[in-house]
Amino acid sequence: MNESFFLGLIYNASLLLAMVVVFELLTSKMKQRRSSLWKVFAGFVLGGIGLSVMSTNWEMTPGIIFDTRSVLLGITGLFFGWVPTLIALLMTAVYRIYQGGAGIMMGVTVILVSSLLGLIWRSLRKGRVYDLSWFELYVFGLLVHVAMLLCTFLLPVEVRETTQKNIWLPVMMIYPVATLLLGAMMVGRLKKDYIVNELAESEEKYK
């Protein structure tokens, strides 16, 4: 396993977590309104976070780059729903195409698959994502990143085997854990919102 590649992925994951914390702090009040404006705004902010993470990627070989966009987009689909996810998906896909290189097909497919898996999991839970357990979040992270590794078959034949051999262990060690941590942060935020809403409704009924 390439140590510098491993450390690069850890740095990228930590940057993602830090940026999402800032996002939550800046938008917590606006989020309570659940408006269409909020959904569009969230989509552009999450897309911006995706672009920032992708711009600090780790390039294993020329044109084949890795970052934590799969973590971000999977979590976006799971917790934010269709509108923010679609906006973030389009922004990151266009940027990946702009980056170019031999990994374009894989990169764009990872963006699509990660987003769709998040949306599908959200749909199966009927939107009740505030009570996701750590175990379920970790399993979700494993699923997303097994799918990501399968996308390596879209790489050119001459670099496919080397890439698969070098990335599978660091990806499966770091990415599901990053998904778990980011998801746990979102669950914590949703639980706080849920408790506040319950207290407000109880107070209103009492009055």
C-alpha positions, 0 to 999 in steps of 0.5 A, spaced: 500 500 500 502 506 498 503 510 504 503 517 501 496 515 497 493 513 504 495 519 507 492 523 502 486 520 502 485 521 510 487 528 509 481 529 503 476 525 508 478 530 514 477 536 509 470 534 507 468 533 515 471 540 517 467 543 511 461 540 512 461 542 520 462 549 517 456 548 513 451 545 518 453 551 523 452 556 517 445 554 515 442 550 521 437 556 522 435 556 515 434 549 514 428 549 519 424 552 514 424 546 509 423 551 504 424 550 496 430 556 497 433 552 502 434 545 498 437 549 492 441 553 497 443 547 500 445 543 493 449 549 491 453 549 498 454 541 498 456 542 490 461 547 492 464 543 498 464 537 493 468 542 488 473 544 494 474 536 496 475 534 488 480 540 487 485 537 493 484 530 490 490 525 490 492 523 483 495 516 483 497 516 476 496 522 471 488 522 469 486 517 475 484 521 481 481 520 488 478 524 493 472 523 498 466 526 493 463 519 493 462 520 501 459 527 500 454 525 495 452 518 498 451 522 504 447 528 500 442 523 497 441 519 504 440 526 508 438 531 503 433 528 498 433 529 490 433 537 489 440 538 493 443 531 491 441 533 483 445 540 484 451 537 487 451 531 482 451 536 476 456 540 479 461 535 481 460 531 474 461 537 470 468 538 474 470 531 473 469 532 466 473 538 466 479 535 470 479 530 464 484 524 464 483 517 463 479 516 469 473 520 467 468 515 465 470 512 472 469 518 476 463 520 473 460 513 474 462 514 481 458 520 482 452 518 479 452 511 483 454 514 490 448 519 489 443 514 487 445 509 492 444 515 497 437 516 494 435 509 494 437 508 501 433 514 503 427 512 499 427 505 503 427 508 509 421 512 507 425 519 509 426 517 516 434 518 517 434 521 524 434 514 527 440 511 523 445 507 527 452 507 527 452 500 524 447 502 518 451 508 516 457 503 516 454 498 512 451 504 507 458 506 507 461 499 505 456 498 500 457 505 496 465 504 496 464 497 494 460 500 488 466 505 487 471 499 487 467 496 481 467 502 477 474 501 476 473 496 471 471 502 467 478 504 467 483 503 461 485 496 461 493 498 461 492 501 468 486 497 471 489 492 475 495 496 478 489 501 480 485 496 483 491 493 487 493 499 490 487 502 492 482 497 494 485 497 501 486 504 503 479 506 500 475 500 504 479 502 510 478 510 510 471 511 506 466 507 510 469 510 516 468 517 513 461 516 511 460 513 518 462 519 521 459 524 517 452 520 517 453 520 525 454 528 525 448 529 520 444 524 525 446 528 531 443 534 527 437 531 525 435 529 532 436 535 535 431 538 530 426 533 532 427 534 539 426 542 538 420 541 533 417 536 538 417 541 544 415 546 540 408 542 538 407 540 545 408 547 547 403 549 542 398 544 544 399 546 551 397 553 550 
